[in-house]
Amino acid sequence: YQQATDDLNALLEGGFVELNPTDNWSDRITGEDGIKVEVISVEYNDAIADSIYGGDDKTSETETDVDYINITVAPVVDTPDVRVKSNAIGVEDTWLYIPFSVSLADRDGSETYTMRINADNIPVGTVLTGFENRTLNVTDGFYNLEPEDIENLGLIPPLHWSQIHDGDIILETYVDVVDETPGGRDEESFNYNVTVDITGVADKPGNSSIKINATEDLPYNIGSAINVSGLLVDTDGSESLSVIIENLPDGVRPFLVSDKRIGSLGRGRYQVFPEDVPFLRLPPIPNF
């Protein structure tokens, strides 16, 4: 009895009650929803053996008073699990799906999230798409994505962009998480950089038919009839052009009227580089 009295006095004179809530729980509970505290007084009369009395009427053994402790547990944002579920690799001039995944650590429904992508790090000409392939616009320097946009994030690289010539495209993303309950509000931003690798693909060059006027038994000046300027579609320097000659009559081998030689690819196929085309000739077929 004396120990219980001492413990109660210690609590009433500045002690505390410790609450250890379950994981990820935050709320505000007040009034009768709070922690119920019952203060019980007991009076023992030594003059009357084995008797306990209390209260104004001197007949009650105990008297009880009840109060409630209000509880406020403030929320704290948990670090989300953010990842790209596979490599973000695409090909030149083609829409690329970026399999982004965001999983909140707090599963009680109190947390929500959005994403921002820094537009300053995106190459000019890049198009980002979200839910239902809608084009994402820039506001205050950022692309702003809702969860459905994140799950359907896509990218169209600038025209003729390739990793080997232009480098990777880096998406500087920020996942903004808000945890809000009656106990309060907490928000935090988490930075993740995503590397997008664009593989170059050769574009089909332009072409045109040519007509050659020649004199019997003299070399055919086919180089003067071939115009290679403007045939290259991708002009950013990542692609090169060459001319392949094939299906020539038996025994006919092209040559250059310069100090260079034509490269043979075998099986009657020959490769000529653009700077050598003006010097390209075919030997004449006698009496043809």
C-alpha positions as CSV (number, residue, x, y, z in Angstrom):
1,Y,0.0,0.0,0.0
2,Q,2.8,2.4,0.9
3,Q,4.6,1.7,-2.3
4,A,1.5,2.4,-4.4
5,T,1.0,5.7,-2.6
6,D,4.6,6.7,-3.2
7,D,4.3,5.9,-6.9
8,L,1.1,7.9,-7.2
9,N,2.7,10.9,-5.4
10,A,5.7,10.7,-7.8
11,L,3.4,10.8,-10.8
12,L,1.3,13.7,-9.5
13,E,4.4,15.7,-8.6
14,G,5.9,16.0,-12.1
15,G,6.1,12.4,-13.3
16,F,5.1,11.2,-16.7
17,V,3.3,8.5,-18.5
18,E,5.1,7.1,-21.6
19,L,3.2,6.3,-24.8
20,N,4.9,4.1,-27.3
21,P,2.6,4.2,-30.4
22,T,2.7,1.5,-33.1
23,D,4.9,2.0,-36.2
24,N,3.8,4.8,-38.6
25,W,0.9,5.8,-36.4
26,S,0.1,9.5,-35.9
27,D,-3.0,11.2,-34.7
28,R,-4.6,13.6,-32.3
29,I,-7.0,12.1,-29.7
30,T,-8.8,14.3,-27.1
31,G,-11.4,14.1,-24.4
32,E,-12.8,10.7,-23.7
33,D,-10.9,9.3,-26.7
34,G,-7.6,10.1,-24.9
35,I,-5.9,8.2,-22.1
36,K,-8.2,7.6,-19.2
37,V,-6.8,8.4,-15.8
38,E,-8.6,7.3,-12.6
39,V,-7.4,8.8,-9.3
40,I,-8.7,6.6,-6.4
41,S,-8.5,7.6,-2.8
42,V,-8.7,5.0,0.0
43,E,-8.9,5.8,3.7
44,Y,-8.0,3.3,6.4
45,N,-9.0,3.7,10.0
46,D,-6.6,2.2,12.5
47,A,-9.1,2.5,15.3
48,I,-11.5,0.0,13.8
49,A,-9.8,-3.2,12.9
50,D,-10.0,-4.4,9.3
51,S,-12.1,-1.4,8.2
52,I,-11.6,1.0,5.2
53,Y,-13.7,4.0,4.9
54,G,-13.7,7.1,2.7
55,G,-15.9,9.9,1.3
56,D,-17.9,12.6,3.0
57,D,-20.4,10.2,4.4
58,K,-17.7,8.1,6.0
59,T,-19.2,5.0,4.6
60,S,-17.5,4.6,1.2
61,E,-14.4,2.5,1.1
62,T,-13.0,4.4,-1.9
63,E,-13.6,7.6,-3.9
64,T,-12.6,7.9,-7.6
65,D,-12.0,10.9,-9.9
66,V,-11.6,10.5,-13.6
67,D,-9.8,12.6,-16.2
68,Y,-8.4,12.2,-19.7
69,I,-5.0,13.0,-21.2
70,N,-5.0,14.4,-24.7
71,I,-2.5,12.8,-27.1
72,T,-0.9,14.3,-30.1
73,V,1.5,12.2,-32.2
74,A,3.0,14.3,-35.0
75,P,3.6,12.5,-38.4
76,V,7.1,12.0,-39.8
77,V,7.7,11.3,-43.5
78,D,9.3,7.9,-44.2
79,T,11.8,7.5,-47.0
80,P,10.1,6.0,-50.0
81,D,11.4,3.2,-52.2
82,V,12.1,4.9,-55.6
83,R,13.6,2.9,-58.5
84,V,13.6,2.4,-62.2
85,K,12.4,-1.2,-62.6
86,S,14.7,-1.9,-65.6
87,N,17.3,0.0,-67.6
88,A,16.0,3.3,-69.2
89,I,17.4,2.5,-72.7
90,G,15.9,3.6,-75.9
91,V,16.8,4.2,-79.5
92,E,17.3,7.4,-81.5
93,D,14.2,9.4,-82.5
94,T,11.8,7.0,-80.7
95,W,9.5,7.3,-77.7
96,L,11.0,5.6,-74.7
97,Y,9.0,4.2,-71.7
98,I,10.8,4.9,-68.4
99,P,9.5,2.2,-65.9
100,F,9.5,4.4,-62.8
101,S,8.3,3.0,-59.5
102,V,7.5,4.8,-56.2
103,S,6.5,2.8,-53.1
104,L,5.6,4.6,-49.9
105,A,7.1,3.2,-46.7
106,D,4.0,4.3,-44.6
107,R,1.2,2.1,-45.8
108,D,-1.6,3.5,-43.5
109,G,-2.8,5.9,-46.2
110,S,-1.6,9.1,-44.5
111,E,1.2,9.7,-47.0
112,T,0.9,11.0,-50.5
113,Y,3.5,11.9,-53.1
114,T,4.1,13.8,-56.3
115,M,7.3,14.2,-58.4
116,R,9.1,17.1,-60.0
117,I,11.7,16.8,-62.8
118,N,14.2,19.7,-63.2
119,A,13.7,21.1,-66.6
120,D,17.1,22.9,-66.6
121,N,18.9,19.5,-67.0
122,I,16.7,18.3,-69.9
123,P,18.2,18.9,-73.4
124,V,16.3,21.3,-75.7
125,G,13.9,19.4,-77.9
126,T,13.1,16.6,-75.4
127,V,9.5,15.8,-74.8
128,L,8.2,14.2,-71.6
129,T,4.9,12.4,-71.6
130,G,2.7,11.1,-68.7
131,F,-0.7,9.5,-68.2
132,E,-2.5,8.7,-71.5
133,N,0.6,10.0,-73.3
134,R,-0.2,13.6,-72.5
135,T,2.7,16.0,-73.0
136,L,4.1,17.3,-69.7
137,N,4.6,21.1,-69.5
138,V,7.1,23.1,-67.5
139,T,6.0,25.3,-64.5
140,D,8.5,27.3,-62.6
141,G,11.4,25.3,-64.0
142,F,10.0,21.8,-63.3
143,Y,7.9,19.2,-64.9
144,N,5.2,18.3,-62.3
145,L,4.0,14.7,-62.2
146,E,1.1,13.0,-60.4
147,P,1.4,9.3,-59.4
148,E,-0.4,8.2,-62.6
149,D,2.1,10.3,-64.7
150,I,5.0,8.6,-62.9
151,E,3.7,5.1,-63.7
152,N,3.4,6.0,-67.4
153,L,6.4,8.3,-67.8
154,G,7.8,8.4,-71.3
155,L,10.5,10.4,-73.1
156,I,11.1,11.4,-76.7
157,P,14.7,12.5,-77.2
158,P,15.7,15.5,-79.3
159,L,15.9,14.8,-83.0
160,H,18.9,12.6,-83.9
161,W,20.1,12.5,-80.3
162,S,22.3,9.5,-79.4
163,Q,24.3,8.6,-76.3
164,I,27.6,8.0,-78.1
165,H,27.6,11.4,-79.8
166,D,25.6,13.6,-77.3
167,G,25.9,11.8,-74.0
168,D,23.2,10.4,-71.6
169,I,20.1,12.3,-70.7
170,I,19.9,12.8,-66.9
171,L,16.5,13.1,-65.3
172,E,17.0,15.0,-62.0
173,T,13.9,14.0,-60.1
174,Y,12.5,15.0,-56.7
175,V,9.8,12.9,-55.0
176,D,7.8,15.1,-52.6
177,V,6.2,13.1,-49.8
178,V,3.5,14.6,-47.5
179,D,2.3,12.9,-44.3
180,E,-0.8,14.6,-42.9
181,T,-3.0,13.4,-40.0
182,P,-5.0,15.2,-37.3
183,G,-1.6,15.1,-35.4
184,G,0.0,17.5,-37.9
185,R,1.7,17.6,-41.2
186,D,5.2,16.7,-42.4
187,E,6.7,17.0,-45.8
188,E,10.1,16.1,-47.3
189,S,11.7,15.9,-50.7
190,F,13.9,13.1,-51.9
191,N,16.3,13.4,-54.9
192,Y,17.0,10.7,-57.4
193,N,18.8,10.9,-60.7
194,V,17.8,8.7,-63.6
195,T,20.2,8.0,-66.5
196,V,18.5,7.6,-69.9
197,D,20.7,6.0,-72.6
198,I,19.7,6.6,-76.2
199,T,21.2,4.2,-78.8
200,G,22.0,5.8,-82.1
201,V,20.2,4.5,-85.2
202,A,21.4,5.3,-88.8
203,D,18.9,7.2,-90.8
204,K,18.2,6.2,-94.4
205,P,20.0,8.6,-96.7
206,G,18.4,10.3,-99.6
207,N,19.0,9.0,-103.1
208,S,18.5,9.9,-106.7
209,S,18.9,8.3,-110.1
210,I,21.9,9.4,-112.2
211,K,22.5,9.5,-116.0
212,I,26.0,9.1,-117.5
213,N,27.1,10.3,-120.9
214,A,30.2,8.6,-122.1
215,T,32.4,8.0,-125.2
216,E,33.1,4.5,-126.5
217,D,36.4,3.1,-125.4
218,L,37.1,5.9,-122.9
219,P,36.7,5.7,-119.1
220,Y,33.3,6.5,-117.8
221,N,33.3,9.5,-115.5
222,I,30.6,8.4,-113.1
223,G,31.9,10.5,-110.3
224,S,30.7,13.7,-111.9
225,A,27.2,12.3,-112.1
226,I,26.9,11.4,-108.4
227,N,26.0,14.2,-106.0
228,V,26.4,13.1,-102.4
229,S,25.7,16.5,-100.8
230,G,22.5,16.7,-98.9
231,L,21.9,13.0,-98.8
232,L,22.7,12.6,-95.1
233,V,19.6,13.1,-93.0
234,D,21.3,13.2,-89.6
235,T,23.7,16.2,-89.9
236,D,24.7,16.5,-86.2
237,G,28.0,14.7,-86.9
238,S,27.1,11.4,-85.5
239,E,26.6,9.7,-88.9
240,S,28.9,9.3,-91.9
241,L,28.1,8.5,-95.6
242,S,29.8,6.3,-98.1
243,V,28.8,5.1,-101.6
244,I,28.6,1.4,-102.4
245,I,29.0,0.3,-106.1
246,E,27.9,-3.2,-107.1
247,N,26.3,-5.3,-109.9
248,L,29.1,-4.3,-112.4
249,P,29.7,-6.4,-115.5
250,D,32.3,-9.1,-115.1
251,G,35.8,-7.9,-115.2
252,V,34.9,-4.2,-114.6
253,R,36.6,-2.7,-111.5
254,P,36.1,1.0,-110.6
255,F,39.1,3.2,-110.0
256,L,40.0,6.7,-108.8
257,V,42.0,9.3,-110.8
258,S,43.9,10.2,-107.7
259,D,46.5,8.7,-105.4
260,K,43.9,6.7,-103.5
261,R,42.5,3.3,-104.0
262,I,38.9,2.1,-103.8
263,G,38.1,-0.3,-101.0
264,S,36.8,-3.7,-102.0
265,L,34.1,-5.3,-99.9
266,G,34.3,-8.6,-101.8
267,R,31.9,-10.2,-104.2
268,G,32.0,-7.4,-106.7
269,R,31.1,-4.6,-104.1
270,Y,33.2,-1.5,-103.7
271,Q,33.1,1.4,-101.2
272,V,33.8,5.0,-102.0
273,F,33.9,7.8,-99.5
274,P,32.2,11.1,-100.3
275,E,35.5,13.0,-100.8
276,D,36.6,10.5,-103.4
277,V,33.4,10.4,-105.5
278,P,34.4,13.2,-107.9
279,F,37.5,11.1,-108.9
280,L,35.4,7.9,-109.5
281,R,35.8,6.3,-112.9
282,L,34.8,3.0,-114.6
283,P,37.0,1.4,-117.2
284,P,35.5,1.2,-120.7
285,I,34.2,-2.0,-122.2
286,P,35.9,-2.4,-125.6
287,N,33.6,-1.5,-128.4
288,F,30.6,-1.0,-126.0
